[in-house]
Amino acid sequence: MRKQRLLTGIAGILMAFLFTGCNTSSVEEWVDEVVEDINGQIPDNTLLPVESVSEEKYVYGQLTEEEQLVYDEMLDAILNHREEVTVATLDKDVLAKMYEAIMADYGGLFWVDGYSYTEYSRAGVLTGLKFAPKYTMDEAARQETQAAIDEKVDVLLGGISSEDSDYQKARFIFDTLVRTVNYDLNAENNQNIISVFLEGRTVCQGYACATKYLMDLLDIPCTIVTGTANGEPHAWNLIELDGAYYYMDTTWGNPTSNSPDDFGDVAEVVDYCFFTATTEELFQTHSPNVNFSLPECNCLDDSYFVQENCYFKDWYPEDIGALFTELDSHPVQMKFEDEAVYGQAQQFFIEEGHIGDYYTGDSSLFYMKNETMRVLTFLKK
């Protein structure tokens, strides 16, 4: 992560930069606290009403009315490329919380990267607080970049039919991002959607923002969640399908992103363990660190494995074996409800070699095991 700190050179002004999301190193907050009287420099604190455009957003809906007002003011500034606005709070911690909320609710704000704030006081009493987004480009460059992104996204979404279910749309987005965007720690703009749609290389924050951006266009409720995965800073998504919540980690849909040394040239594999995952499944490796509440995700109805008839509660070797007939056309993943059936499948098909009773092709096979998720993956070498 770029670690940036701005030291203010203006007496009486406190400026702080806050960076959120998945980075290649730890997330940090840099704050310089310099608060002095600035008689004669107090801004006009008359606040103009700002229309809310976020009523349907997940995090926005959890905020108090007062917090929503500040959120609206900050978002309005970002969307309209304003340099600085007075906000309806004197609490800098509210700014931090609202900035995090905005970044969770919006995936397409590629032209802003953090913010600064200015505190004003008179005779030791705090009298005003201004919010200033930190822009990475001017408004003309933003519009040009947005047009280029729109062109790419229109082509991508052309692969979705209006007749598709929300599950099918979500899976299409997951598949497409995993297959077409490389995980690259050195990718430029890897904290936003530019890296995904215009450069084809990103890291977890870019994947999560792009997933959110596309789900919004498809009217599928989606939120960006940040925290850690295997102890490292990470970002993923919370989505809602058919009235139930699931976790989606598009980054980990590409198995080379979290275990690059184990998979070699198998980037064509899409790992569905992390598409429509439950809380119990995902939180074995992921830990959220957010200032909003998360639902319990425990529904399996739109699980990939349930939807694609490769989820097995009991030992049915013929049904399981029938999946291997599909190996000539695509990799096969199967999930087992409990460890006993998972163990039976591993012993029967792998250790005893009975996979050969069902797969009659000429290709050698490669397999991967995810014992934590009780998933077996098979593909041709």
VENFENFEN-V826704 format. One line per field, one symbol per residue. ss: DSSP state (A for helix, B for strand, O for the rest). psi: psi as a letter, one per 30 degrees, with the letter a starting at -180 (. if undefined). burial: I if it has 24 or more other ideal C-beta (glycine too) atoms within 12 Angstrom, else O. A space follows every 50 residues. Layout:
ss = ???
psi = ???
burial = ???
//
This chain:
ss = OOOOOOOOOOOOOOOBBBOOOOOOOOOOBBBOOOOOOOOOOOOOOOOOOO OOOOOOOOOAAAOOAAAAAAAAAAAAAAAOOOOOBBOOOOOAAAAAAAAA AAAAAOOOOOOBBBBBBBBBBBOOBBBBBBBBBBBOOOAAAAAAAAAAAA AAAAAAAOOOOOOOOAAAAAAAAAAAAAAAOBBOOOOOOOOOOAAAAOOO BBOAAAAAAAAAAAAAAOOOOBBBBBBBBOOBBBBBBBBBBOOBBBBBOA AAAOAAAOOAAAAOOOOOOOOAAAOOBOAAAAOOOBBBOOOOOOOOOOOO OOOAAAAOOOBBOOOOAAAAAAAAAAOOOOOBBBBBOOAAAAAAAAAAAA AOOAAAAOOOOOOOBBBBBBOOOOBBBBBBO
psi = kkjkkjjkgjkgkkkkkkklaklfakklkkkjjjjlkhkfgkljgkkkkk kkggefkeeefflleeeeeeeeeeeeeeeghkekkklhlgjffeeeeeee eefefkfgifgkialllkkklkhgkkflkkkjkjkflleeeeeeeeeeee eeeeeeffgkkffkleeeeeeeeeeeeeffkkkjfgklhggafeeefffg kaaeeeeeeeeeeeeefghjkkkkklblkhfkklkalklkkhgkklkjje effjffefiffffbhhffkkjgfgkhlleeeegffkjlilgllkljjgkf egkeeeeghhkkfljieeeeeffffffffllkkkkkeleeeeeeeeeeee efgffffejglfklkklkkjeefhkkkklk.
burial = IOOOOIOOOOOIIIIIIIIIIIIIOOIOOOIOOOIOOIOOOOIOOOOOOI OIOIOOIIIIOIIOOOIIIIIIIIIIIIIOIIOIIIIIIIOIOIIIIIII IIIIIIIIIIIIIIIIIIIIIOOOOIIIIIIIIIIIOOOOOIOOIIOOIO OIIOOIIOOIOOOOOIIIIIIIIIIIIIIIIIIIOOIOIIIIIIIIIIII IIIIIIIIIIIIIIIIOIOIIIIIIIIOIOOIIIIIIIIIIOOIIIIIII IIIIIIIIOOOOOOOIOOIIIIIIIIIIIOIIIOIIOIIIIIOIIOIOII OIIIIIIIOIIIOOOOOOOIIOIIOOIOOOIIIIIIIOOOIIOIIIOIII OOOOIOOIIOOOOOIIIIIIOOIIIIIIIIO
//
